[in-house]
Amino acid sequence: MRIMVIGANGQLGSELVGVLGEEETIPLIHSDLEIKKEPQVRKVLRDFTPELVINTAAFHVVAECEKNDLEAFQVNALGVKYLALACKKYGSTLLHISTDYIFDGLKRTPYIETDVPNPLNVYGITKLAGEHYLRSILEEHFIVRTTGLFGIHTCRAKKGGSFVDLMLRLAKERDEIRVVDDQILTPTYTLDLANQIKTLITTRNYGTYHATNGGQCSWYDFTKAIFDLLNMEINLKRTSSTEFPSPAKRPSYSVLENRALKLLGIDKMRDWKEALAACLKEKRII
């Protein structure tokens, strides 16, 4: 299968290229393709004619989306529309990465694929719009929602690498680290997600899927687990979201259940604690 990976040098895209195999992938980075430019999208799809396109590209710095809502809509919504139209024209399947932020966090139990979205911020609104465009245009598609990505590769759009990298850097720079404990999620290891996607695309069971590691925790709990696994004595304090004002509202509960994957019998996602230990070992720091 000829698979085009858009955002191939990103945190998830890098893992996908590794998992899928370089011989079978067409890795594209931002300089190769700007998905908000429809003529460029059409040309790239026409020239490469992939069987499957995996779109990991997004404008996902949540606070910046609030300040640049037009740019967010162009990338997260119209970009997906243009990809879907080109895939339909040239006979490709599209797998699009979406987010837990399409939900408002009020449910307090894990969200399943059929729960009604109600995004709280521009990022969530534009990502949901992208989902709607894809469903309305292209029958042969996958939408994979995930949350709290971490891994060995750098997140290009965020300073300091992944959340794990950021916490390790802060541990060297500060005498005290304060992390919120009122936002609950499931941290998701990009390598596990890439392997899950590899399994999913072979099924041809198109539709919407949640794909996260198992369990749930607060950002504080996640940070504590990082330092515990590394046997680091850190002055780590709990705090609330009010200490870090943001122009964007964020859901306080972002846990997703992999219901659709379980129904297919292909849910391969391990518990987040096990995944974190594997990631730290892959980084060669334990």
N, C-alpha and C positions, 0 to 999 in steps of 0.2 A: 504494500500500500504506500503510495506517495503521499506523505503528510507534510503540509506546510505549517510551521510553527511561527506565529506572529508574536514578537516580543521574545525572541530566542535567547537574548542575553539578559533577561530578567530573572527574578528569583525563581519563579516556577518554570518559565520557558527554558532556562538552562538545564533544569532537571529533566524536562520532557525530551529535549534533544538527546540527553544521555541515555534515558530509559528506552526511547523508541529506536535508537541507533542512528548514527550519522548517515549511513548509506540510504536509509529510507526517508530521511527528513529533508525538508527545504527550510533551513533556518533563516528567518528574516528579522532584522532589527529596525529601529526607528528610521535610520537613514535609508533603508531599503524600501520601506513602505510607511506612508502616513495614512492611516485608515480613514481620516476625516476628509481625504481628497478622493472623491468618487472616481474620476478618470484614472488616477493612479491605481486604485483598487482593481478596477476592471482590467487594466493592462497587465498587472502582475498575475491575476488569476488566469487571464488568457494565455500569457506566456508560459506559465508553469503547469497549468491544468492539473492541480493536485486532486486526489480522490477525497482527501479530508483536509480541512483547514482548522487549526486550533488557534483561537484568538485569546491571548493572554494580555493584550494591550489594553490599557485603561488609564484614565486620569483619576487616580485614586488617593491623592493626598486630600483628605476629607475637608480640612479647613480651607485649602486653596480652592476647592470646588465651590465653596460658598462665595468666595470673592470673584471667581471666574466662571459663573454658571453657564455662559454661552459656550466657552471652551469645553466645559465638562459635558454639555449636551452634544456638541459636535463629535467628541471622541467616544463617549460612553453610549450614546444613542444612535446618532447618525452614522458613526463609523460602523456600528453593527449592522445597520440597515444596508449600507453600501456593500459590506461583505456578504450579507444574505442575498442581495440581488445578484451579485457577481457569481456566487456559488450556484444559484439557481440557473443562471445563464450558461455556465460552463460545466454543470453536472457534478458539483462538489458537495460533500456533506460539511456542515459547520458545527464545531464544538466551541461554545462560548463560555468563558469563565465569568460567573456572576458572584453575588455577595450576600452575606447575612444582613447587610444594611438595608435591604428592601423591606425588612420587618421593623416594627416599632419597639419590640422588646417588652411589651406589656403582658405577654402570654404567661411567662414564668415557667413554662415547661417546654422541652425541645420542639422547635418548629419542624413540621414535616412539609413536603413539597406542595401539598394542596392547601396549606394555610394561606389566608388572604393577606397580601402585602399591604404595608402602610408605612412607607419610608418617612424618616424624620428630617432628612437633609438633602441637599442638592445631589451629593454623590449617590445616595440611595435612589432618589427620584430618577436620575439619568440612567443608572444601571437597570432599573425596572423598565424604563422606556426602551432600552436596548433589547431586553427580553421580549417585550411586546412586538417590536419590529421583527425580530427573528421568527417568532411563532407565526406571525401573520404572513410572512413571505416564503419561508422555506420549510417544507414538511420534514425533510431529512436533516434533523438537527439534534444536538445535545446542548442543554443548558446545565452547567455544573456550578452550583452555589457552594462556596466554602467560606472559611473565616480564620482570622488570626494566623496568617502564614508565617512560618519561620523555616530556616534552612541554612545551608552552608554558603549559598550564593548571595550576593549583594542585591538589595532592592534598589534599583537605579533611582527611583523617584524620592526616596527617603534618605535623609542624611544619617550616617552612622550605621548603615547596613540594616540587618534584621533586628527585631526586638531583642533577641539574645545578644547580638553584637553590641547593641546600645547599652544594655545592662552591664555587660562586662567592661565596657569603656567607662561607664559612670562609676563602677566599683573602683577603678584606678584613680579617678579624678576627684571624687567627693568623699567626705567623711560620713555622709548620710545620704541614703537613697529613699525617696518617698514615692510609693506606687499606689495607684487607686485600687480599692477593693470593692467598689460598687458597680463594676462592669464585669459581667459574667459571660464567658465564651468557651470555646474549645480550641486551644492552640493546635494548628495543623502543620505537620511536617511536609514540606514541599516534595520530598522524595516519595513519601507514602502517597501523596495525592497524584503524583505523576504515574506511579505504578497502578493506582486505581483507575486513572483515565485510560491507561494502556489496556486494561482489562475491559473497561466499559465499551470502548470503541469497537471491539471485536463482536459485540452482541448484536449490533444493529437495532437494538431496542431504543428507539429515539424518544426524546422527551426531557423532562426536567429532573435533575438529581441533586441531592445534597451529598457532599463528600467531605467529611471532616474526621479527624481522629476521634476516639471515644472519650467519654467523660466530660467534665466541665470544671472550670476554676475561674477565679478572678485574676486580673493582671498581677495583683500582689502575690497570689498563690503560685502563679507561673514563675514569677521572679524568684520567689523563695526556693522553688524546686530547682531552678538553675544553680543557685548558690549552694544548696544542699548537696546536689550531685557532684559539685566541684570541691566540696569541703571547704568553702570559703566563709570566713567569719565577717559578715557585712552588717553594718548598722542600717537595717532595712525597716522602714516604718510604713504602716498603713495610712492611707489618706483617702479623700473622696474626690470626685470629679470637679467639685466646686473649687478646689485648689488650683486647677488648671483650666481657666476659662478658655472657651473656644467659640468661634462664630457658628460652629455646627453642633446641633443636637445629636447625641449618640444614643443608640438603644442600650439600656442597662442590662439587657439579657439577650445574648446573640447565639445561643446554643442551637445547633441544627441536628436533627436526627436523620440518619442515612436510610430512611424508610424504603425508598424505591430500590436502592442497591440491595437491601436485605431481602426484599420480595423477589428479586432476581437470583438471590443466593450468591452474590458476588461481592459483598461488603468485606473488603480486605483491610479496613482501617483499624489499627491497633489503638490502645489507650494512649492518650497524649503524654503521660509520664514515661512510658516505654519508648515512645517516639522521640521525646526530648533527650533521653539518655543515648539513643542511637545517633542523634544529630551531634551531640557533644563529642561522642566517640569519633564520628566522621570528621569533625573539625580537629581531631587529635589533641583535645585539651582535657581528656580524662583517660 
